[in-house]
Amino acid sequence: MDKLRGENKEVKRKVKEIERIINGPMGEEAQANLPCDFQPFWEDIMTDEILANLLAPKALANFGTRLAWYRADIIKVLKESVPSHGGANTARSSTTMAMTTKDSITFDNLESGGGERLKNHIKMIREEKRPAKVAMIEDECAEISEVEDKPAIRSLSHEMDTLFTCMLFFLFTILIVKAITSVLIQNSSKENHKLPPGPSGLPIIGNLLQLGAKPHETLATLASTLGPIMSLKLGQITTIVMSSVEMAKEVLQIHDQFLSNRMIPDAMKDANEGLRRKKVQELLSDIHQSSLRGEAVDIGRLAFKTTINLLSNTLYSEDLVHSADKTGEIKEVVENIMKEVGRPNLADCFPVLKVFDPHGIRRRTSIYFSKLLTIFKTLIDKRFELRKGVAYCTKHDILDVMLNDAQDNNQELHKDKIERLSMNLFVAGTDTTTSTVEWAMAELLRNPNIMSKANAELESTIGKGNNAEESDISRLPYLQAIVKETFRLHPAVRLLLRKAEVELKMHGYKIPKGAHVLVNVWAIGRDPNLSDNPCLFSPERFLGSEIDFRGRSFELTPFGAGRRICPGVPLAIRLLFLMLGLFINFFDWELEGGIKPHDMNMDEKFGLTLEKAQPVLAVPIKTTN
């Protein structure tokens, strides 16, 4: 023992540190609280042969984080200086076990369950068993040992806990100071009294806790008492909410020049009519096969497949999904993106927290985005390879248009830009269209009398079992009214997001520069001052009405309005009419499981888009001409 200590000063220093920990107050406290079953092991470790025991398989470094790190260094040094002592693998396994459990088996938790866990680990060591986690981090432990051998890094590792605690304290102090400053400014500034009325909030977090699981409904309720324009404090962000046609017009038309900035950009390109017709025919074929088998279909999933393949052909001249399984996989990824982006996020209300990603939203979203990017990368790489061939024939899709334009202008078009453009198009264009089709069919199945009226109109106008063409849309006023009523009652995007670029005045109230401005489309659609029985699905309210959904009528703005209106409106509208016309004109429908129409679940699922909480499952029955 003495000989080993004399051979290496570094080992000697670390051994003394270990002995100091064990013989100090911590060691006495741990010994006092240790179960009787562990006394033999404790006595072994307390002997002068501590170094030898540290190398033994039964000796688990359970004396805290610092001891575990020292132990890793000691074993590394001894493996080099005393190779004949025991098995290197045994020592390394013991070290790995120590580091794996160092955060959970310490002096602080021996009294609260830590003893039983320690006992189980000692039992595994006696039987020469190791958890699967140990094997997975063997290489990591070796790297840690090498890093710890450097004095500067070793010192840094000892101080990490203290540094992290200081950072949290500093952050908390900043938030407190900002909160106090905000309150003082609010009480002393006359200008702030010109903000729109709003509910009282809490220090620091403001009105965050009042929003609930469905903010659009909460905001609509608040607007009924506070008025059509109100202000909230969501963390550090001043948020102005508009809940009437007049206020929507102020934001989307009158002051549109200064409120055209928003957080979520979208982009969409139109596709040609022939391609849309082809994809709708493929949709018809899918439903027909299910009809022959008497199987229920998922309306939302079918609409999603049609929409996403239309977009993928517009961009890449290829179908992105072929099978039902692949459709479900990609649909789940897109839904998860919309769900994560739509979640309330403290980082949006407290910008100082963005670096910490407090809810893990950025991390999860990046995983879903990477899955989509991998799909697009495969398609783009394939096209780049094809274009290298002499006999390549231009596809006349968006990808070739972009590549040809870049080539003609001697510009370099990076693949990653194309991939991210594709992702924006798919995320913005698929979920909103799918959601609207699903809600429309849900309301039609829930209201068979409305379905019958739509069926009669299609039969008299284009004939039973015939395809509706885009030129037929203007001749189908009742089908148009169904689409408008779906937009009113179930807008895919329930809150239009804007950001004030300059300070503005609206109806005598101040809108501060940088404030978030929300137009509650969901609340406007259900405003009892605009419609009788606003919660009732009644397409008749739009028959003979001049109300338009392309941004000119602020009673109905499912696609936004002004400079930030969705550029994909023409594509979405045509596809909506074609799919609904097919569903209604070719098939009768029965809800799966014999569910009665009035028993349908019409709950909403909150996210960036407003989806049904439960999918629409119905059995198609082929009608006869």
N, C-alpha and C positions, 0 to 999 in steps of 0.2 A: 504493500500500500504506500509506504513512505517513498519507496523507490519510484513508483509511478508518478507520485506528486513531484518529485524532484526533477523528473525528466521533462516536464513540460510546465512552464510558468503559467501558461494560459489555463491549463487544466486546474492548476492549484488555485488560481483566483476564482474560478467558477465553482470549484468544490467548496471553498470557504463561503461563497455566497449562498450555496445550497444549505450548508450547515447553519448559516446564520438565520435563514428562513425557517428551517425546521426547529431550531432551538429557541427561536424568538416567540413572541406572544401568539403569532398565528399558529405556530406549531403546537403550542400548548392548548389553544382553543380547539384546533382540529382533533387533537388527541382526546380531549375531554368529551367531545361530541361524537366520537367515532364509536360505532357499535362494537360489542364485545368480539364479534366474529372477526373483526379486522385487527385486533390487538397483536396477534403473532406477526402479521405483515408490518405493522407499525414498529414493533420492537426490532425487527430485522433492519428496517431503514434507519432507525435511530442509533445503530451500532457504529463503531469506527469504520466498518467495512462498507460505508455508504456507496463508494464508487463501484465496488463489485456488485452490490445489490441493484444499482442503477442499470447495470448491464444485464441483469437477470430477467427472464421473461415474466416472472411474477411481479416485478416491481413496476407498478404503474405510476407515472409522475402525476399524482393528484394533489399537488401542493400549490396549485395556482398557475396562472398564465406564465409568469416570469420563470418559474422553475422548469416548466415544459420546454421553453425556448432554450434555456441553458443546457438542458439535458441533450437536446438535439446537437448542440455544438460539441459537448463532451464526447458523445459517442462517435461523432465524425472524427475528432482528433485521435481518440483511442483506436479507432479502426485503422488509422494510419500508423500509429506508434506501437500498438500491441495487437498485431493481426492474429496471433494465436489464441487470444482470449475469446472463447465462445464462438458463436456463429455470427457473422456479420448480418445475415438475414434476420436472425432472431433479434439482434439489437435494433436493427432498423425497423422491424415490425413493431417492437415495443415503443420506439420513439414515435412512429407514425400514429400508434394508438393513443399515445399521450397527447399529441397535438390535435388529434381528432376530437378528443374529449375534453380538451383543456378549458373550453368555454362553459361546459356544463357541470364539471366535477371540480368545484373549488371550495374554499373554506366557507363561502357565504351560503352555499346551498346544501351542505351536508345534513342540516337539520330537516330540510323540506324535500324529501324524496331523493336527494343526491346520494344518500347512503345506500339505498337499494340498487340504484343504477351502478354505483361503484362496485357493489358486491357482484352484480352480473358480469361486469367487465373483468373483475379478478377471476371469476369462474371461467370465463372464456380464455383468459391467459393461461390458467392452469391446464386447461384442456387443449392448449395450443390452437385455439380457434380465433379467427379475426372477422370482424364485420366486413361486409362487401365494400363498404365505404373506404376502408383502409387500403384495400388493394387498388382502388381507383386513384389514390393520391400519393402513391409511392414516389413517383417522380417529383411531385410538388414538394414533398418533404426533403428530398435530396437537394432541390434547388434552394429551399429555405435554409438548409444547413450551410450551403455555400455562401449565401447572401449574409447570413448571420456572422460569418467569419470576418466580415469587414467591419471595423470598429465604428465607422460613421453610420452605416446602415443599422448596425446593432443598437446603437444609441437611439436612432430614430424610432425603431420598433418599440423600445421601452417607453417612449414618450407618446405613442400614438393615442392611447386612451385619454391622457391628459389633454392633448391637443384637440381631440374630437370634442371633449367636454367643453373646452374653451370656445370652440367654434359654435357649438349649440348655444352657449350662454351669450356669446356675442350676437348671434342671430336673434335670439329672444329679446335682447336689449334693444336692438334696432327696431323690432316690431313694436315694442312698448313705446319707444320714443316717437315713432311715426304715429302711433295711435293717439298719444297725448297731444302731439303737434296738430294732428287732424282735428281733434276736439277743440283745441284752442282757436285754431283758424276758423272752424265752423261757428264758434260762439262770437268771435270778434269781427268777422267779415260780413258786412251788410250785403255784399254781392251774392253770397251763398244763400241768403234768404230768398233770392229770386229763383232758386231751383224749383222745379215742379214738386208738388207735395209727394210725400212718401211715408211708408211705415217706419216706426222707430226701430233702430237696430242696436246691436251690441257693440262694445268697443272692439276694435281690430277687425272682427269678421263681418261687421255690419249686418246685412239682411240675409246672409248666406243660408242660415239654418231655417229660414222661413220658406224657401223655395220648394222643399219637399221633393218627392220622387218624380212628379210631373209639373215642372215649372210653368209650362204654358197654361195649365189649369189654375195654378195658384195665382199667376199674374192676372188672369181673367177675373178671378174672384176679387183681388185687390182693386182692379180697375172699376168694378161695380160700386165701390165705396169712395175711392180716391179720385176717380175721373179718368178720362181717356189718355191723359199724359201724366206720368208719375216718375219719380226718381227713386232709385235704390242704391245702396252702397254695398257692392259685392267685394268684400275685402278692401283693397286699395282703389278699386275701379268704380267710378261713378257710372251708373247705368240708367239710361232714360228709356222708358217703355211706352210705346204707342199702341192704343187698343181701339181706335176708331177709324172710320173711313177718312174723316177730315185730317186726322193726324198722320195717317199713312200717306196721304197726298202731300202733306208738308215734307215728309222725309223722302219719299220716292220720286217727287216731281219738282216741287217748288225749290227745295234746298238740296236737290239731288247732286248738284255740282260739288257741294262740300261734304256730302255724306256718301260718296260713291266708294269709299274705301271699306273693305270688309276683310274678315280673317280667313275665309274659306273661298278661294277662287275656284271657279269651275269653267270648263271649256267643252264645247261639243261641236261636232261637224255633222252636217246633214248627209244622208246616204241616198242613193238613187232609188227610184220607185220600184224597179225590177227586183232589186235585192230585197227590199222589204216584202214584196209579194212572195218571193221564194221562201223566206224565213217563216212567213205566216202559213204557207202551205206545209212546211215541215212541222209546224205546230199542230196543224190539222191532222197530219198523219199520226203524230204521237197520241193525240186524244182518241183518234179512231181505233188504234190498237188497244188502248185501255178499255174502250167501249165494247169491243168484241170479247174481251176477257171479263167484263163486268167488274173491273177494278176501279177503285177511287183514285183520282188524280189530285196532286197538290197544285192548286191554281197558281200560287205564287212561284213555285219552282218552275212550272212550265213557262210562265211569263218571263222569268229570269233567264231561262235558257234561250228563249227567242230573242230577248233584248241583247244578251251578251254575245250571241253568235252574229247578230246583225252588226254590232259594233266591231267585233273582231274581223268580220269580212270587209267592213268599211276601211279598217286600218291595214289588215294583213292579207285579205283575200283567203282567209282560212277560218273554219269553225274552231272556237276555243274549247267547247265542250261537245262531246258526242253522246256519252252515256248518262243515265240518271245519277249514278254514283259521282261522276266527275262534276255534274251540275251542282249536286249537294255540297261537294267539297269547296268549290269556288264560291258558291253562294254563302256558305258559312264564313269564309274569309272576308268577303265584302261586308256581310252583316256585322262581323266582329269589328271591322274598321269603323263602320258607322256608329256602332254602339260605343266604342272607346272614345272616338272623337266627340260624341255627344254627351259624354259623362261630365258632370260638374267637376271642375278641376281647380284646386286651390292655387295652382301655379298661374292660372289665368287671372285670378283675383289678387294674388300677391306675386308680382313678377320676380321678386327676390328669391322665391322658392323654385324657380324654373330649373336651376342647376341641380336641385335635389330630386326632381320628379317624384313628389311626395306620394302620389297614388300609384306610381308605376305605369301610368297610362302611356307615356312616351315609349317606354320599353316594350310593352305589349303591342302597341300599334306598329312599332318598327318591325316586330316579328311578322305580323300579318302583311305589312307592306313588302317585306323581303320575299314572302311567298309569291305574291303577285309579280314582283319584279323578276323573279326567276323564270316564270312562265313567259313574260314578255321578252326577256333576254334570249330565250331559246328561239322564239319566232324571228327576232331581229337578226341574230347570228346566222340563222338559216338563210334569210334574204340576202345578207351581205355575201355569203358564199355563192348563192345562185347568180348574183349580179356579176361575179367575176368570170362567169362562163361566156363564151363568145355567142352562143345561141340563146342567150337570155331574152325573154319576151316581157316587156313592161306590163305590170299588173294593173296599172291605172288605179291603184288604191292610194290612201293617204301616205303610207310609208314610201312608196315609189315617188309620189309627188314631192315629198320633202327631200328625198335623196337626189332626185333629178334637179330640183331647184338649187340645192347646195352645189351640185356638180357644175351646173351651168354658170353659177356666179363665183366659182373657184373658192367656195367656202367649205369648211370642215364641219360636218354634222356629227357630234359625238353620240355614241350609242346610249349613254346614260341619260341624255336629254330626251331621246325618243322613248326610252323605257318609262321615264317619269311622266312624260306627256300622256303615254298610253294609260298609265295608272290613274291619272286625273280624269281622263275620259271615261274609263270603265267605272270608277267609283262614283263619279257624279252622274253618269248616265244610266246605270243599271238599277240601282236600288230604288230611286225615285219612281221610275216607270213601273217597276215590279210592284211597289207598294200601292200605287194608284189602281192598277188592274185588280189586285187582290181585294182592295177595299170595295171597288165597284161591284165585283162579283159577289162579295159577301153581302152587300146591301140588296142586290137583285135576288139572291137565294133567300134572304130573310123577308123579302117583299115579293112574293110570287105574282101579285097583280101587276106590279111594275115590270117584271120580267115578261109577262104576257103582252103588255102594251108595246114593249120594245120589239118583241117577236113579231107582233102583227105589223108594225111599221116596216121592219126589214122584209117581211114576206110580200107586202103590198108594193114595196119600192123596188127591190132587186130580185125577188123570188126566193122561195124557201130552198135552202141548201146551196145557194149561190154565194160566191165570194163577194164581199164588199170591196169596191175599188176606192182609191183615194178621191176620185171624182164624185163618188156617191155621198161623201160626208155632208155636203151642203144640202142634200135632199133628205137628210135624216134628222129633223129637228128634235125628236124625242130622244134619240141616242145622244145628241149634243147636250141636251138638258141633263141626261144621266151623268155625263162626264162632268159638267159644271157642278152639279149637286155633290158629286164625289169630291171634287176639289174644295167645295165650301165646307163640307162636314169633316173631311179627312185629308187636309192638305199634307202632302208628303213632307214638306219643310214647314214646320209650324211657327218658327221664329226666324224672321229675316234679320240678319246681323249687319250692322253698319258701325262706322267709327267716325266721329266728328274730327275733321281735319283743322277746323278753325272754330272759334267760339261763335255760337249762333243764338238768336232769339226766336222763340216759337211761342205764340199765344201769350206773350208777356213773360215767359220763363226763360231762364238762362240755360243753354246747353254748353257746358265747358268744353274746351278743346281737349281732345283725347278721350272724351266720354264714349262709352259703348251705347249705341242706340238700337233698341230692339223693336221691331214691328211684329206684334202678336197676331199673325194671320189666323191662327186657330180661334182666338177670341173674337176677332172681327167677323169671322164666318158664323159664329153662334150668337151674335149680338141681337137681342130681341127687338131692338129699335129698327133693325133692318129687315127682319123676317119674322113672320108668324110661326110659332112652333119651331124655333130654330134647331132643336135637337131631332126633329123628325126628318127622315129622308123622303123628300118630295120633289122630284124633277119638275113637276108642273109649275113650280115657282119661277122657273127660268123660261117657260114657253112664252114667246112674244117679247121677252126682255132684251134690252140692248146691252146688258152687262156682258163684258168680254173678259177673258182670262189671260190676255196677252199683254197686260200691263197698262191698259187704258182705263180700266174700271177698278177703282181701289176697294170696292166691295169684295173683289175676287182676285187675289194676287198670288196664286200658287207657285208661280215662277219668278216672283219678284217684279220689279218695275224699274224704269229709268235706266241709267247707265249700267246697272248691275243685273239687269234681267237675264235670265238663263238663256244663253245662245242656242241651246238645244231644244227650244220650244217647238219648232216645226217638226223635227224628228219625233219628239215625244208624243205630240198630238196625233200625228198620222198613225203611229204604231199603236197608240191607245185605241183609236177607233177601229182599226183593222182587227186587233185581237178581241175586243169586246164584240164586234160584229160576228166574228167567227164563233165565239163561245155561245152566243145567243141564237144565231141563225142555223147552226148545224146540229145542235144537241139540245135535248132536254136534260135536266140535272136533278139528282137526288142526293141529299146530304148523306155522308157515310154513317153507318151504324143506326139508320132510322131516326136520326136527330130531327126534331121538328124545327121549322124555321124560327119560331119565336124563342126557341131554347139555344140558339146560336150564341157562342161566346164572342162578344164584340169589344173586348178589352183592348186597350192600346199598349204598345211596348215602346217605351221612350228611348230615343237615340237621336242621332243627327237627322234621321228621317223617322216619320211616325208610322210604325208598322203594326200589324195585328199581333197580339200576344200569342194567339193560336192560329196555325195555318188553316186555310180553307180547303177541306177535303170533301170532294163530291164525286159521284159516279156519273159519267156521261152516258146518255142514252141516245143513240143515233136516231134522228127523225127521218121520216120518209117524205119524199117530195110529193 
